[in-house]
């Protein structure tokens, strides 16, 4: 690493650390202030009673049913694309299974793309199905976190808030304005924003080339800010229209990080204990930075298998050193490490390089990020998952101080443990068994293009991404087949709602409880010791659950490279 | 109570026998984690027999794994059986004290002798000196000195009398003097002793709320590891490695939290047992557990914090009176005063004088409500002592200079001033004071470090209350309290989200005892109090509640520590078994064999042996409980995380390596 790399990293991380607390504070204001008149007007227009408090069951029901409607609406647009307007290229509709996969993918904030945007979607589909679902997916995630936080704040309460109020507040006061502002900046930097579908360019050689354009800039800002990740183009953030300059690369990095990294601070403000928020940020940031370090190390390491081919892998003024395969030369390794670590950790799934070409240790980091899915994790649901881990860690460690464990004054008893454990079970079952199933079924195996551990990793990565609602793909695996479209489509829906519903129930249970007072015998959760405890618990737990596939995937590939073994 | 030696061969034999009985799947299903182990053991046993019939070179390995899997369950059952036997031994020693007694039942036509165990609730019986009480009851008439050593182990006899708060008697205790008419309060089989015996025998043992929560977590972990292990064959078949079912089962058993699941019942039983050994009968395991959560401890002043009576601590002469004169007058004034206060004055004065001799012809003047003074008349004249206002009325003149100041000073320090006069001349002031029981200050300090604050409840005025609270090191006090105020206080604290513990013995304590989260009733107290409390202290020592809090905390800590240890152990087991599974196909994975275990066979076997042996190795810790130190939650957590968390990661690396070395020596590779 050279000074240039350090500056890029320190500036990027510094911006996250500086901006996140401010955004967290702003988000807390959004949820702690009365309705705006604009919001009241919208509620009147839609006939919603945004003041009616909901119990967890009603909240969950409204959340699931409304998302069901969103899903169906999105599916219909993609399915009927051929007869809908704004389709001058006469693109045919998506196949039913890919339309299902795509609707499921975008309503769950995953943005897994079993299609190639520029080749398969009309501008109407991009705007109506994709953009609409991107908005509702991110909003739903954040709303659910707000409801879960109320479980800690409220005492003796049967309700956890109103879904619509939670949904629209974030949308109108933060999400939409931020997207609009950033879209303008993306336009300024060179992203297209038009309703026409293509332009013809003359290349230097004099040939003519058709370039697909469309409402790229608006989709781009939404894609990053909503940690959605589904690109207009198949190449995603590596495409010069989506991510034209190193400046946009950094801006997109910030767009991904800003709302997600602010959530710990938001939590601290909402519960009236800013210090607790800082502690959670420390946990999240530590894992994030550790991941970044390993990715940077991994990608700066030359591939020994390429040495006999006399490939220059040394850093020079004209070229970044290390593993440059699959990277944009205008970004280099450090920008790619920053971008990829953030996109995975924040479950955006956008990429500015080829994930399939990363060294195995970097893939190891991506996989662990997706298994944990909480540092910082997806919009809202990631942090909710972190609270679940905290409850389990506190339960174990809290016993060791000789009291019935409590978190923020709420006693953690069998109901809470049952719900947290239920939520925890989903990831191992979906990721491990669907990966296993795909490795056994011919329909699963036939999509694998690479032999050995690399092929295994691609399948594992696909299901880790689907379950985590991440949406990034390692690629190298044909996922447009009916088998993968349906398997991953279902997995994204299950991975989204199955862990979330127990957490809403948990919030309902916590809201009903008394808030206990604290004393010298209470285990404090706003200390550095707690940071270490939670980190230890999360890492140990993820390691225990995913050790076998990690050994057979990235670790085996890494050791094979080290020992000069190819498959 | 007699303590049986853990290593008594008879005990071990009995526990082993029971451990075998508990292999019955219908019984083992109560412990889901061990039930999974049993299913695994059955499968590997079947494989063992298969490979015996169709030799494939795997017989020895499969047989070894099977044996150790069965041993794993056996060790867990053994731990539970051992804890139960310990409890039962104590119950038996209690039951032995209840020799079949005869009771003199009061019937309309007089008295009839019936077997003691036929007495029913509401019956009345007579009992006198030398007899053993046939059952629990409440004294309706009479007063007696009773030897309760059979249940408390305390040899000093206690006084029990009708009415008031010391009217409860317990079956199995012996009347030393006096005779009583007693009303039976419990039907046969439902007496405290019976309940206690069934409790410690485990017949009515139910899982406590925290135990249930922990069991759910352990089941959750077990399911996750089942999911993990079940996915391995698919992964490895893709990479061209065949997985042996025996190795997979061994891995599963190593990963699921067998250590804590095996020891969990024993920890619970041992907790109740520890309370029992402290002579506290907890009506449920839950009561002991909740004791660890207490935030506030309400303590009565009289009898709990202070000795029942005030004592003279200082004799302060008035101006112009010598110390000797004051001491002598004080001595005389109390010679005929039989109250504990009077005795303490005599004692203090005598210590200041060199063998004082009482003048002849003293006439005692007893205390009357009218004069509110007592003293003697004799050759030294009229000696009187009494409260300030009574003496002022008696002397008819104002006090000499300085005396009022002394009185005020004693009053403001929380003491009680008594003015002594001779022939209506004020000699000085006796300082009477509540004497705080020794060692309490340290105990309250200990409680504070545990996060439990102490509140004294007293009928005294706030001045006195503050002085005593300060001296005893209490956090707060509640002065001029009436019995019903206690209830309000408890409710108020509970509304603030605090858990309240209290002790009590009187019938008027019963509602508060029922309201409090942890209520320790004195065995000497009334039946109503004992019914309302969730624990009874056989020693009737109000400060025992502190020990109960520690026992509760210890119980939770032991559970948490062993769970953490159990889960942390998994890291090393993974490092033993996973490389062993894949290293033959992928030699480059050999670097993960960080323990440098000899062969795949020895690696898997070492891990499974370690997993089994760690259970008996931890039985003593589970039964004894890990030590509680009142150092505050953070320090405690740091310490326990270091020992049981990091230790839990490190210990199996060493243990598995050692077992592997032994296996190499035995050529089992």
Interface residues (C-beta under 8 A of the other chain):
Chain A: X392 X395 X396 X397 X398 X399 X400 X401 X402 X403 X404 X409 X412 X413 X414 X416 X417 X418 X421 X422 X424 X425 X428 X429 X432 X433 X435 X436 X437 X439 X440 X445 X452 X453 X456 X514 X515 X516 X517 X519 X520 X521 X522 X523 X524 X527 X529 X533 X536 X540 X543 X544 X545 X546 X547 X548 X549 X551 X552 X555 X556 X559 X560 X562 X563 X565
Chain B: X209 X210 X212 X213 X214 X216 X217 X219 X220 X223 X224 X225 X227 X228 X230 X231 X232 X233 X234 X235 X236 X237 X238 X239 X255 X289 X290 X292 X293 X295 X448 X449 X450 X451 X452 X453 X496 X497 X498 X499 X552 X553 X554 X556 X557 X559 X560 X561 X563 X564 X567 X568 X570 X571 X574 X578 X582 X586 X588 X589 X591 X592 X628 X632 X633 X634 X636 X637 X638 X640 X641 X644 X645
